[in-house]
Structure formats: structure tokens, C-alpha cells
């Protein structure tokens, strides 16, 4: 969603004086053309962002100054032309400042910048960047990089189904905890304060049974790189239940293209589809998939996969984890 790709957080600063009595003109003093920035700071909703200081030199006496980021976000600058801009999208961008006299634009200036994604050597460095408190371990079968994270994860609490209180910690592979940190801005943008889940780690085969003898492949839960999401609670204590509120789409329609019912069904569809569109997880299985997923979203990090499945009847897909036919997918309450 655009609001997750480019957002502006303005901090007005007093600097200099406007030149009154002259024709209005504006130029960028900062940033300079071609300047590069990195998305290495946590933004207001928990997304990684580049903080870009803006300084626009002004002559004349415009009544209003506006800043545009690319073709998206618009926001007013301070009267002095200063701001601190939070940019969440990566790549080349054009910043455009426009001066107005009333409702009429009277001067424009642009500057090209580049925003780069942060590059880190290890998963645990990402947890540090997201300011997640964690301890390493305990070692468990199948788990490559075991980590126990303290709640909340990037501002979002989690609670297991049936529990009275939220979790105080969560065990998983570092990569699934990193993905939850990346998911947090999507939750927080929708005012979600608590996610209810069925769990992360379960050392088993797809369809049940203990590894290593897994005819259909080893579950991503055995690697602690999957989590089953049952529902979402907003700050007004409204609960959006995957089991009760998701309306299953017709088989002929793709999950993220299907029409939705207003309210909770639309909320759930938009949330999970935005998360998949942002590549937070590689595989997403919804209630559309089969009866075993009626009550949760199964999300995981299967290497080499990239799909949100509409129906198990669609047949096998590359990277699905080694199972042979869709009929083998319904032998367990959660077969992934």
C-alpha cells in the first residue's frame, strides 16, 4: 500500500527569514542532487525508513509550501522550508517542493535522490535493528538459528489461542521472528495491537508424523520458520477471526483478486494480501486452501517459493515442500 511505501514525518525548524517583496522562487539546499540515503531507522509505525533532512531556500512570500515524494505522499513544509522526511520506499525518487499563493502554485523545485535498502550480514543484526530483545537458543531439532524473543515484536503483542494473557516470549528461527518484525508496520497501520496464533515450532512432517521419514516433506514448523495466525485484535478490542470472519472465495477466483464483504472479511483479505504483496512470507495459505486451514493463516519461509494459494485443488506447486498430490494435504488439522 502506498502509505506503507512512503510516509512523511515533519519536524519544523526555524531557520533564516523569508525575502518579502521579491518574486517567489524556491530551490533545494538539502538534499543535494544525487544524494543517497539508507533505510536504517525505525519509523513511526515500525517500518524501516530513511530520514532525509529537507531545506528549501525561499524568496518572496508564498502562503504555503508543499512537498511531494515521487508521485505519492504530499505534505506541507514549514514556513521556513525545513522538515525531516521519513521515506520508507527504496530506489530512485524525485522530491518536489511547490510554493503556493493561496491555491495557486507559483514556484516549483525538484531534486533527485536515491534511497537504498539496509544490508546486514546476519539475521540477528536485523533483530537488533528492529530493537527486538532476544536470547540465543535453546537448540532444538530442525532449527538452524534458534532465538527466543521477548514480547512485543516491533510494537505488536502475540497470544496463543486459548491463553488468557499475551505471550511474554516467542521461540523460533531468527528468520521467522525477523518476518514478524517486518509484518508489524502492516499490523500497526491497521491499529492491530495483538495477534492470536496457534504457534511456531512443531517438529513434524507435512501431514503428521515425526521426521525424517516424511513422504510429503518436512513441515516448515519443524524448522520454526512458520507461524499460524488465528486472529487480530485492534486497540478498540475488536477481534478479527480468521475462522469466523473470513468468507471463503469461489474456487475460480484468486485470493487477492476476489471481491470481499465489507467489514471484517475485507479487513482480513486486505491485511494478508498486503503482507504477501510485500514478500514478508514466501507461502501464505488461507481458509480458501482447504478445511485444515479454515481457522488460520499459515505463513512460512519455504525457500524458493512465492505464492498465496487459492485452493488445494489447484494442484501441486514448485517449492511446496515435496508432497505429491493435493489429496495428501488434508490428513492433519494443520498439514504444513
Protein Blocks (a to p, Z undefined) as FASTA:
>chain_A
ZZlmoccddddddedjddehiacddddfbdcehiacddfbccfkopacdddddddddedj
dfbdcddehjldccdddfkopacdddfbgcjddddddddehjacfbdcdddddddddddf
bfklmmmmnopacdedjddehiabgcdddddeehiacddehiabdcfbdcddfklmmmmm
mmmmmmmmnopabdcdebjbdcddehiajdfbdfnopafklnopaccdfbdcdfkopacd
fklmmccddfkbcfklpccdehjlmmmmmmmmmmmmnomafbdcdfklpmmlmmbccddf
dehiacddfbfklopaehinopabfklmmmbfblZZ
